């Protein structure tokens, strides 16, 4: 007499979680980052125009085209403000300018921020333990115990958030201690400010 082997309940739960993650990806792409803008992170201007950095200390590595800022670092470029304990900026070597690209991207190559990272524009805010931005690929990576990306009332949390501005994609990764967290308010709804407590 043959006995049927039933699939363990855990496999159906895993499948449901995978499906939920896939659905969240599409929701993120269409809702968290407004469709009005052609790229995610509207207003993010690192690599565009003059860059001003203030800090307690600065060490220049001329041969490596690198500058390391430490202590109460504030970097401002356009409407983008980056605060961190430490910021490392890599510049492109002279004579290797890109034929195309946003203004100012020919000089700024890569930015890495560490310690209490806070990025703010008029469109979004981001908080993490570390952040890296590559001007050539236009990829921003936020990482840490709880990396957070906020646009309006919409909030995304994870241990790693990867935003590819060229592809218009956002990937959020969870950690062992916590899953990905997403809080979304559709444009038609939004939080009720005068709702009773």
N, C-alpha and C positions, 0 to 999 in steps of 0.2 A: 504494500500500500504506500503510494507516494504522498509525501507531505509537502505542502506549499511553503516556501520560505518567504515570509513577509519582510518587506523592507523595514529597517528600523525607523522609528519615528524621527530620529535625529536627522536622517537624510532629507526628509521633507522640510524640516525646519531650515536646514542649510540652503536648500533650493529656494525657499521663500526669502531668505536673507539676501541671497545673490540677486534674485529678481528685484527686491526692494532697492538694492544698491544701484542696479541698472536704471530703475525708474527715477531714482534720485538724481542720477547723472543727467538725464534728459530734462528733469525739472530745473536743475541748476543752470543748464545751458540756456533755457528759455525764460526763466523767471528771475533768478537771483541777479544776473547781470542783464540789465534792461536791453531789449531788442533795439531800442533807439540808437544805440552806439554800435559801430561796426566791430569793435574789439572789447573784450573784457577789461575791467579796470579803467573805465573812462576817467580821464584826468590824471592818470599816472604818467609823470613826465621825466623820470630819471633817464638821462641820455638825450634830453631835448633842451638845448639852450645852456646858458651859463650855470655852473654849479658853485654854490657857496657853502663852505663847511666851517663850522666853529667847533673847537674842542679844547680840553685842558692840555693835551700833548699831541705833537705831530712828528712822525719820523718819515723821511723821504728816502726811497730806494731808487735813485736815478737810473741805474743800469737796468733795473727790473721794471721801470715805469710804474712803480707802486707807491702809494701813500697810505700810511696807517695812522688813523686818528683814534685817540683813546680819551675817555673821561668826558661825560656829558656832551656827547657828540650830537650835533644838529646839522643835518645836510638839507639844503633847500635848493630845489630846481623847479622853476615855474611854480605851479600850485602844489607841488609835492613836497612834503616835509617828512624827513626820516630822522628819528631819534633812536639812539642806542648807546650802549657802554663803549662799544668799539666798532669802527667802520674802516674797512680796507677798500681802497679804490685802485683799480688797475686802468692804466691809460694805454691806448694803442700807440705803437711805435710810429714815428714820423715817416711819411712816405707810403704808408699802407692804408690810405684812406679808401673807404668803400665807395663805389661808384654811385650807389643809391642809398637812401636812408634818411631818417629824420634829422633835422638840424642839430648839430652838436654831437651826433652819435659817432662821428669820425674820431673824436678824441677819447670819449669815455667808453671803456671796454666792458668792465665788470665791477659790480659793487657787492660787497659782502658785509653784513651787519651782524653783530653778536651781542647778546645781553640786553634784555628788556627792550626788544625792538618794537618800535611803534611807527607805522607809516600812515600818513593822513593826506587826503586830497579833499576837494570839495564834493567828491562823489562817493568815496569809500574810506574805510579805516581798516588797518590790519595790525594784529599784535602777535608776536611769536618770540621764541628764544633766539632764533636765528633767521636770517633772510639772505638770499642770493639772487641777483638780477643780472642777466646777460643781455647786453644791448643788441648783439647780432641776432640772437634767436628770439628776443623779446619774451623770455621765460622768467617768471618770478617764482621762487620756491620759498615757502614759509615752513618752518619746522620747529618742533619743541614739544613740551608736555601737552600744551593746548594751543595750537595755532588757530587764530580766529580771523575771519574775514567778514566785514560788515558793510552792507550797502543799503542805505535807508534803514528799514526795519528788518531786512533779511540778514540772517546770521548763519555762517557755516563754520563748524569747528572740527578739527582733526589733529593728528600728530604731524601730518604733512599735507600742505596744500600746494599744488603745482598749477600755475596759471600760464597757459601758452597763448599769448596775445595774437600771434600770427594765425594760429589755427582756430582761435576762438574757443578754446577748450579749457576746462577746469577739472582737475583730479584731486579728490580728497581721500586721504588714507587714514585708517584707524590704527590704534595701537592695541596692545594686549590688555591694558587696563580699561579702555573705553572705546566705544564705537564712534563712527562718524555722527555728528549732530547737525541737523539742518532745521532752521526755523524760517519759514517763508510766509509772507503776506502777499497774496495776489493783489495786483494793482486795483482791482475793483473793490476789494475788501479793505485791507489795511487794518491796523489796530484801532479800536474805538477809544478815542481819547477821553470821552465823557462817560465811559461805561461805569456803572455802579460797582463799588467794591464788594 
